[in-house]
Amino acid sequence: MVKELILVAVCAFALTTFFVPVVKLLAVRIGAVDKPNARKVHHKLMPRMGGLAIYAAFWLVVFTFYPFSQSLLGFFLGATMLVFVGIVDDVTDMPAKLKLLGQIIAACIATFGGIRIEFITSMFGETGMMALNIFSVPVTVIWIVAIINAVNLIDGLDGLAAGVSAISATTLAICALINGLANVAVLGFALVGACLGFLIYNFHPASIFMGDTGSMFLGYTLAVFSIMGAAKGVTFVAVFIPILALGIPIFDTLFAILRRMMANKPIFEADKAHLHHRLLARGLSHRNTVLLIYGISVLLSICAIIVNELTSERGFIVVVLVLTFLLIGANKLGIIGHTNKQKKQK
C-alpha cells in the first residue's frame, strides 16, 4: 500500500508540473491576472487560476487509483462546481456574496452525495454516541464552507496556501492510515503530490498564483477529506484532529474574526494583521515567513497525530495546551489586538 501511495503522489506531482505552464498561458489569454494593491506583497501583474492545474492533476489521479462511489461522485461534482466559480472570480472578481453562494452549493452537493459528519461520541470514553441526525447536513455544510474560506484567507504569500495544504493533507492521510482507512489516504497523497508540483512554480518568487480557483479547491478538498478520514465517527476530542491538522488557516481565521469584533469592525473586512502580515512586519523576509509558518503547521500536525493516538482524557489535555500556546503567541504577535491598537492610535 505504501508503494501505491507514493505512486499516487508522484503521478499527481508530475501531472501538475505539466499542467501549470498550460494553465499559465490560458490565464493570461482570458485575463485571469492578479493586480498589485496596498494589501498585496507583489508589485507586478501575475497570472492566477493556477489551481486549475491542481484540480486537473488531483482528479486524474483519484479516478485512476480510488474506487468509484456515490460519495466520490458528489465530491467531484462539488469540486467542479467550485472550480468553475473560482475561475469566474479569478477573471471578473465576483461579488463576495455570490462567491459564498457558490461555496454553499458546492458544499451541499458533497453533503447530499453522502459526505457528512454524522455523529460524535462523549468527551471522555467511547460510550455515549450522539447522532447528529437532521443537524448532520448543516454542520457538514458549515464545516466545508468554513475551511474553504480559511484556506482562501491564508493565500497571501507565494507558496503559503499550497505548502500548508500539503502539510495538512499529509497529516490527515497519516491519521487515515492509522485508523485503517487506506483507501481514503489515496486522496491525501494525491493532494500532497499536486500541491508540491504547484510549489515548483509558486514558491517565492512565484511565476503564477493559484487564485481563488486553487485556494477554494484546496479548502474544499481538505474539508471533505477530513470528514472522510478523520471526523465521520470519532470521539469528541478526536474532532480536534482535523482542526489541528488544518490549524494555520482555521486559527488565523478565528483570530481575524476576534480581532475585528474587538475593533467593532465587520468580520469580513480585509486587513493586514493576519499571521503572515505580522511576521513580515517583524522584519522576516517573504521566504522566511512562509518557512516559519510551514514549521508551525508541522508542529500542529504532529500534535494532531499525537491526539489521534491518545486516550480522550490525555488528548484533551494536549488540545488545551496547544490552544493556550496559540493564544499566547497570537497575542504577542499582535494578531488578535492589532486592528484595535491601530484604531486607538488614530
KOLKETI-616591 format. One record per atom (N, C-alpha, C): residue in three letters; x negated, y, z negated. Coordinates in steps of 0.05 Angstrom, whole numbers, plus 5000, padded with zeros to 4 digits. Layout:
! KOLKETI-616591
AlaXYZ
...
! end
This chain:
! KOLKETI-616591
Met498449765000
Met500050005000
Met498350255000
Val496050244985
Val494350474984
Val493250545012
Lys492450345027
Lys491450395054
Lys493650515072
Glu496150425068
Glu498250535084
Glu498750825077
Leu498650895052
Leu499051175043
Leu496851355053
Ile494351255053
Ile492151405064
Ile492551455094
Leu493451245108
Leu494051265137
Leu496251475142
Val498251475125
Val500451675127
Val499351955125
Ala497652005105
Ala496452265101
Ala494652355124
Val493052165134
Val491252225156
Val492752285182
Cys494852135187
Cys496552185211
Cys497852465209
Ala498952535186
Ala500252795182
Ala498253015185
Phe495852975175
Phe493653165177
Phe492953215206
Ala492452995221
Ala491653015249
Ala493853155266
Leu496353075262
Leu498553185277
Leu498853485272
Thr498553565247
Thr498753855240
Thr496554015253
Thr494153915252
Thr491954065265
Thr492354085295
Phe493653895307
Phe494253905335
Phe496554105341
Phe498554105324
Phe500954275329
Phe500454575324
Val498754635304
Val498454915296
Val497655105319
Pro495655035335
Pro494955215358
Pro497355265377
Val498955055381
Val501255075398
Val503355265386
Val503855235360
Val505755405346
Val504755695346
Lys502155725343
Lys500955995343
Lys501556145369
Leu501256015391
Leu501856135417
Leu504856195419
Leu506456005410
Leu509356045411
Leu510256285394
Ala509056305370
Ala509756525351
Ala509256795364
Val506956825377
Val506257075389
Val508057135412
Arg508756925427
Arg510456965451
Arg513357055443
Ile514356955421
Ile517157025414
Ile517257245393
Gly514957355386
Gly514957585367
Gly515157515338
Ala514357265331
Ala514357185303
Ala511657265291
Val511257525285
Val508757625275
Val509257775249
Asp507257765231
Asp507457895205
Asp505958165206
Lys507458375200
Lys506258645200
Lys505358725172
Pro503058845169
Pro502058925143
Pro503759145131
Asn503959145104
Asn505259365090
Asn504059395062
Ala505259555045
Ala504059625019
Ala503859385001
Arg505659185004
Arg505658954986
Arg503858724995
Lys502958745020
Lys501458515032
Lys498458575032
Val496858355032
Val493958385030
Val492558375057
His493958315078
His492758305104
His493158575118
His491458645138
His491458905150
His491758895180
Lys492658675191
Lys493058655220
Lys495458475225
Leu496458495250
Leu498658315258
Leu497658025257
Met499357855245
Met498657575243
Met501057405253
Pro500457205270
Pro502657025278
Pro503556865253
Arg506156835251
Arg507256675229
Arg508956445241
Met510656325226
Met512156095236
Met510455845237
Gly508055845224
Gly506355615224
Gly507555375210
Gly509655425194
Gly511055205181
Gly512355005200
Leu512755095224
Leu513954925245
Leu512154685250
Ala509454735249
Ala507554515254
Ala507654315231
Ile507854425206
Ile508054245183
Ile510654075185
Tyr512854205192
Tyr515354065195
Tyr515253835215
Ala514153905239
Ala514053705261
Ala512253465253
Ala509853525242
Ala508053315234
Ala509253135212
Phe510453265192
Phe511553125170
Phe513652925179
Trp515553015196
Trp517752845203
Trp516952625223
Leu515052685240
Leu514052475258
Leu512852245242
Val511352315222
Val510152105205
Val512151965188
Val514052115176
Val516051995159
Val517851795175
Phe518651875198
Phe520351695214
Phe518851445224
Thr516151465224
Thr514551235232
Thr514151045209
Phe513751145185
Phe512950975162
Phe515150935141
Tyr517251105140
Tyr519251085119
Tyr521750955129
Pro522950765114
Pro525350635123
Pro527750825126
Phe529150805147
Phe531350985152
Phe533750925133
Ser535051135124
Ser537351115107
Ser539051355109
Gln541451345097
Gln543251575098
Gln542051815084
Ser540651765061
Ser539451985046
Ser537252115062
Leu535651945077
Leu533552065094
Leu534752235116
Leu536952145127
Leu538252305148
Leu539152575137
Gly540452565113
Gly541252815100
Gly538853005095
Phe536752885085
Phe534253025080
Phe533253165106
Phe533253015128
Phe532253115154
Phe534053335165
Leu536653285164
Leu538553485175
Leu538453745159
Gly538253725133
Gly537953965116
Gly535354115122
Ala533153965126
Ala530654085132
Ala530654225159
Thr531954095178
Thr532054205205
Thr533654465206
Met535954465191
Met537554705190
Met535954935177
Leu534554865155
Leu533055075141
Leu530655175158
Val529355005173
Val527155095190
Val528255285212
Phe530655225222
Phe531955405241
Phe532355675229
Val533355685204
Val533755935190
Val531056085187
Gly528955925180
Gly526356045176
Gly525256165202
Ile525656035224
Ile524656135250
Ile526056395257
Val528656405253
Val530156645258
Val529256875240
Asp528656805215
Asp527757015196
Asp524957105204
Asp523256925212
Asp520457005220
Asp520457185244
Val522457165261
Val522657325285
Val524157585280
Thr526257575264
Thr528057805262
Thr528257935234
Asp526957815214
Asp527257905186
Asp530257895178
Met531257655176
Met534057605169
Met534757735142
Pro537257845139
Pro538057945113
Pro537957735091
Ala537257815067
Ala536757635045
Ala539257465039
Lys541557585039
Lys544057435033
Lys544557225054
Leu544057285079
Leu544557085100
Leu542556855098
Lys540056925090
Lys538056715087
Lys538756535063
Leu539756655041
Leu540556505018
Leu542856315025
Leu544656405042
Leu546856235051
Leu545855995066
Gly543856045083
Gly542555825098
Gly541255625079
Gln539955725058
Gln538755545038
Gln540855375024
Ile543055495017
Ile545155355003
Ile546355135021
Ile546755195046
Ile547855005065
Ile545954765068
Ala543354825071
Ala541354615074
Ala541354435049
Ala541554555025
Ala541554405000
Ala544054234999
Cys546354335008
Cys548854185008
Cys548653945027
Ile547353985050
Ile547053765069
Ile545553535056
Ala543353605043
Ala541753395030
Ala543353265007
Thr544753424992
Thr546353324969
Thr548553134978
Phe550053214998
Phe552253045007
Phe551252815024
Gly548652825030
Gly547352595044
Gly546552385024
Gly546852444998
Gly546252244977
Gly543852304959
Ile542652534963
Ile540352614946
Ile541452784924
Arg541552664900
Arg542752804877
Arg541352744851
Ile541452944833
Ile540652894805
Ile543152794791
Glu543152534785
Glu545652404777
Glu546052384747
Phe543952364732
Phe544252344703
Phe541652394689
Ile541852454663
Ile539552474645
Ile540152304621
Thr538052244606
Thr538552094581
Thr537852284557
Ser537952174534
Ser537552344510
Ser534752444508
Met534252654492
Met531652774489
Met529652574477
Phe530652414458
Phe528852234444
Phe529951944447
Gly528351774460
Gly529151504464
Gly530451454490
Glu531151214496
Glu532151134522
Glu535151104523
Thr536451134499
Thr539351094499
Thr540851354501
Gly543451334504
Gly545051584505
Gly545051704532
Met545151544554
Met545151654581
Met547651824586
Met547152054599
Met549352234604
Met549552284634
Ala551752184646
Ala552152224675
Ala553052504680
Leu552052624701
Leu552852904708
Leu555552914722
Asn556352694735
Asn558952674748
Asn559352904768
Ile561453064764
Ile562053284783
Ile559953504782
Phe558353514761
Phe556353714759
Phe553853634775
Ser553753394784
Ser551453294799
Ser550853464823
Val553053534838
Val552653684863
Val551653974857
Pro552954134840
Pro551954404836
Pro549154404823
Val548554214805
Val545954204792
Val543854154814
Thr544353964832
Thr542453894853
Thr542054134872
Val544254254880
Val544054484899
Val542454714886
Ile543054774861
Ile541554984847
Ile538654924845
Trp537954674839
Trp535154594837
Trp533754624864
Ile534954534886
Ile533754554912
Ile533354844920
Val535455004917
Val535255294925
Val533155434908
Ala533055374882
Ala531155504864
Ala528255434872
Ile527655184879
Ile524955114887
Ile524255234914
Ile526155244932
Ile525755374958
Ile524755664954
Asn526155814937
Asn525456094933
Asn522856124916
Ala522355934898
Ala519955944881
Ala517455914899
Val517455724917
Val515155694935
Val514955924954
Asn517256034963
Asn517256264980
Asn515956504967
Leu516356534941
Leu515256764926
Leu512256754923
Ile511056514921
Ile508156494918
Ile506656504944
Asp508056524966
Asp506756524992
Asp505756814998
Gly503856904982
Gly502857174984
Gly499957204991
Leu498456984990
Leu495656974997
Leu494956755016
Asp492956785032
Asp492156575050
Asp491656315035
Gly493056105044
Gly492555835033
Gly493855775007
Leu495255974995
Leu496255934968
Leu498655734968
Ala500655784983
Ala503055614983
Ala502455334993
Ala500855315014
Ala500155055025
Ala498554885005
Gly496555014992
Gly494854874973
Gly496354784948
Val497854964937
Val499454904913
Val501454684919
Ser502754694943
Ser504654494951
Ser503354224954
Ala500954224965
Ala499453964968
Ala498853844941
Ile498054014922
Ile497453914895
Ile500053804882
Ser502253954884
Ser504753864873
Ser505753604886
Ala505453584912
Ala506353344926
Ala504653104918
Thr502053144914
Thr500352934904
Thr501152834877
Thr501853014859
Thr502652944832
Thr505252784833
Leu507252884848
Leu509752744849
Leu509452464862
Ala507652444881
Ala507152184894
Ala505951994874
Ile504052084858
Ile502751914838
Ile504851824818
Cys506552004809
Cys508651934790
Cys510651724802
Ala511251764828
Ala512951574842
Ala511651294843
Leu509151284848
Leu507651024848
Leu507750894821
Ile507151054800
Ile507150954773
Ile509850844765
Asn512050974775
Asn514750894769
Asn515750674788
Gly514050564804
Gly514850344822
Gly516350434847
Leu516050684855
Leu517450774879
Leu515450824901
Ala514250614911
Ala512150634931
Ala513150764957
Asn515550694965
Asn516650804990
Asn516951104988
Val517851194965
Val518151484961
Val515451634963
Ala513351494953
Ala510751614954
Ala509851684982
Val510951545002
Val510251605030
Val510951895037
Leu513151985027
Leu513952265031
Leu511852455021
Gly510952404997
Gly508952574984
Gly506352585000
Phe505352345008
Phe502852345023
Phe503052465050
Ala505452435063
Ala505852565089
Ala505752875085
Leu506952975064
Leu506853265059
Leu504053355052
Val502653205036
Val499853275030
Val498153295055
Gly498353095072
Gly496753105097
Gly497453345114
Ala500053405117
Ala500953625133
Ala499953895122
Cys500053925095
Cys499154165082
Cys496154205086
Leu494653995083
Leu491754005086
Leu490954075115
Gly492453955134
Gly491954025162
Gly492454315168
Phe494554425155
Phe495154705160
Phe493054885146
Leu491954795124
Leu490054965109
Leu487455015126
Ile486854855145
Ile484554895162
Ile484855175176
Tyr487355245183
Tyr487955495197
Tyr488855715178
Asn489655635154
Asn491055825136
Asn489355915112
Phe487155765106
Phe485555845083
Phe484056105090
His483456265071
His482356535076
His479656525091
Pro479256675112
Pro481256845125
Pro483056695144
Ala485656725141
Ala487556565157
Ala487756675185
Ser488456485203
Ser488956565231
Ser491956545238
Ile493456435219
Ile496356405222
Ile497656385195
Phe500056485192
Phe501556465167
Phe503756255171
Met504556115149
Met506755925152
Met509456055154
Gly509656315145
Gly512156455147
Gly514356325130
Asp516756435131
Asp518956315116
Asp519656045127
Thr519055995152
Thr519355735164
Thr517955525147
Gly515455585139
Gly513855395124
Gly514455395094
Ser514555635082
Ser514955645053
Ser517655535045
Met519755585060
Met522355475053
Met522355175058
Phe521155085079
Phe521054795084
Phe519454655062
Leu517254765054
Leu515654645032
Leu517254635006
Gly518554855000
Gly520154854975
Gly522454654976
Tyr523754644999
Tyr525954455002
Tyr524954165000
Thr522754105014
Thr521753835014
Thr520753744986
Leu519353924972
Leu518453864945
Leu520853824926
Ala522953984929
Ala525253954912
Ala526653684917
Val527053614942
Val528353364949
Val526553124940
Phe524053144945
Phe522152934938
Phe522152894908
Ser522253114892
Ser522253084863
Ser524752944853
Ile526952984867
Ile529452844859
Ile529252554866
Met528252494889
Met528052214898
Met525952054882
Gly523952194872
Gly521752044859
Gly521352084830
Ala522552294818
Ala522052354790
Ala524352434773
Ala526452534785
Ala528552654769
Ala531352534774
Lys531552304786
Lys534152194792
Lys535452054768
Gly533751924752
Gly534851784729
Gly532651754709
Val532151954692
Val529851954675
Val530652044647
Thr528752014628
Thr529252124601
Thr529252424602
Phe530352554582
Phe530652844582
Phe527952974586
Val525952884571
Val523353014572
Val522052974599
Ala522652744613
Ala521452694639
Ala522552874661
Val524753024655
Val525653224673
Val523553434677
Phe521753464657
Phe519653664659
Phe517353574677
Ile517353324686
Ile515253234704
Ile515153394730
Pro517453404745
Pro517353574769
Pro517053874762
Ile518053964739
Ile517654244732
Ile514754304728
Leu513254124715
Leu510354174711
Leu508854134737
Ala509653934753
Ala508353894779
Ala508654134797
Leu510954264795
Leu511554504811
Leu511254754794
Gly509454734774
Gly509254944754
Gly508655224764
Ile506755254782
Ile505955514791
Ile508355664804
Pro509655554824
Pro511955704835
Pro514255744816
Ile514855544799
Ile517055564781
Ile516555774759
Phe514255754746
Phe513855944724
Phe513256224734
Asp511956254757
Asp511556524768
Asp514256654774
Thr516156494784
Thr518856594789
Thr520256664763
Leu520156494743
Leu521456544718
Leu520356794704
Phe517656824705
Phe516457064694
Phe517257314709
Ala517557294735
Ala518357524751
Ala521257614743
Ile522957414739
Ile525757474731
Ile525657614703
Leu524157494685
Leu523957614658
Leu522857894659
Arg520757934675
Arg519458194677
Arg521358404688
Arg522958334707
Arg524758534719
Arg527158584701
Met527958384686
Met530158424666
Met529258614644
Met526758574635
Met525658754614
Met525359034623
Ala524959074650
Ala524659344661
Ala527259454671
Asn529459304667
Asn532159384676
Asn532159434706
Lys530859244720
Lys530759254749
Lys532159014761
Pro533159034786
Pro534458794798
Pro532458564799
Ile533458324792
Ile531558094791
Ile530558014819
Phe531858104840
Phe530858034867
Phe529158264879
Glu528658464864
Glu527058684874
Glu524058604874
Ala522758644897
Ala519958564900
Ala518158744884
Asp515958624875
Asp513858784861
Asp511158654866
Lys509058774854
Lys506358674858
Lys505258584831
Ala506858434816
Ala506058334789
Ala506158034787
His506257904810
His506157604810
His503257524802
Leu502957274796
Leu500357164786
Leu498057244805
His498457204831
His496257264849
His495657564851
His497757734848
His497258014847
His495658104823
Arg496357994800
Arg494958064775
Arg492057974775
Leu491557734786
Leu488857644788
Leu487157814807
Leu488357894829
Leu486958074847
Leu486358344834
Ala488258434818
Ala487958694803
Ala485758674783
Arg485158424773
Arg483058384754
Arg480258374767
Gly480158394793
Gly477658414807
Gly476858154821
Leu478457944820
Leu477757694834
Leu478057734864
Ser476457604878
Ser476657614908
Ser479057454917
His479857494942
His482157354953
His481757044950
Arg479456954958
Arg478856664958
Arg478756554929
Asn477456704911
Asn477156604884
Asn479856604869
Thr481556794876
Thr484256804864
Thr485756554872
Val485656474898
Val487056234907
Val485955984894
Leu483255974892
Leu481955734880
Leu482655714850
Leu482855944836
Leu483555934808
Leu486455834804
Ile488255924821
Ile490955834820
Ile491155534827
Tyr489555444845
Tyr489355154851
Tyr488655014825
Gly486655114811
Gly485754994786
Gly487854974765
Ile489355194762
Ile491655194743
Ile493754994751
Ser494254974777
Ser496254784787
Ser495354494781
Val492754444785
Val491754174779
Val492054104750
Leu491554304732
Leu491854254703
Leu494754194696
Leu496554344708
Leu499454294703
Leu500254014714
Ser499053944736
Ser499653684748
Ser498653454731
Ile496353494719
Ile495253294701
Ile497053254677
Cys498053484667
Cys500053474644
Cys502553324652
Ala503453364677
Ala505853224687
Ala505352924687
Ile503052834696
Ile502452554697
Ile502252434669
Ile501052594650
Ile500852504623
Ile503652474610
Val505352674615
Val508052654604
Val509552414615
Asn509052344640
Asn510252114653
Asn509551854639
Glu507251854626
Glu506251604613
Glu506751594583
Leu507651824571
Leu508051834542
Leu510951764534
Thr511251714508
Thr513951684498
Thr515351954498
Ser517951964495
Ser519452214497
Ser518452414475
Glu518052314451
Glu517252494429
Glu514552624435
Arg512552464443
Arg509852564448
Arg509852734474
Gly511352654493
Gly511652814518
Gly512753084512
Phe514753094494
Phe516053354487
Phe514053534474
Ile512253434458
Ile510253594445
Ile508353704466
Val507453544485
Val505753644506
Val507053864522
Val509653834528
Val511054034543
Val511154304528
Val511754284502
Val511954524485
Val509154664484
Leu507054514482
Leu504354634481
Leu503654764508
Val504354634530
Val503854754556
Val505355014560
Leu507955014552
Leu509555254555
Leu508455474538
Thr507555414514
Thr506355614496
Thr503955744509
Phe502155584519
Phe499655684532
Phe500355854557
Leu502355764572
Leu503155914595
Leu504256194588
Leu505856204567
Leu506956464558
Leu504756644548
Ile502856544533
Ile500656704523
Ile498956804546
Gly498356624565
Gly496756704588
Gly498156914606
Ala500756874611
Ala502257054627
Ala502357334614
Asn502657334588
Asn502857594573
Asn500157744575
Lys497957594572
Lys495257724572
Lys494657834600
Leu495557694621
Leu495057784648
Leu496958014656
Gly499058064640
Gly500958274647
Gly503058184666
Ile503357924669
Ile505357824688
Ile508257874678
Ile508557854652
Ile511257884641
Ile511958184637
Gly510158334625
Gly510858614618
Gly509758824637
His508558744659
His507158934676
His508959144687
Thr511259064698
Thr513159254710
Thr514159454689
Asn514759344665
Asn515759504643
Asn513659714635
Lys511159634634
Lys508959814626
Lys508760044647
Gln508959974672
Gln508760174693
Gln511060374690
Lys513360284683
Lys515660464680
Lys515160664657
Lys514060564635
Lys513560734612
Lys511460944619
Gln509360864635
Gln507261054642
Gln508261274660
Lys510261224675
Lys511461434692
Lys513061634676
! end
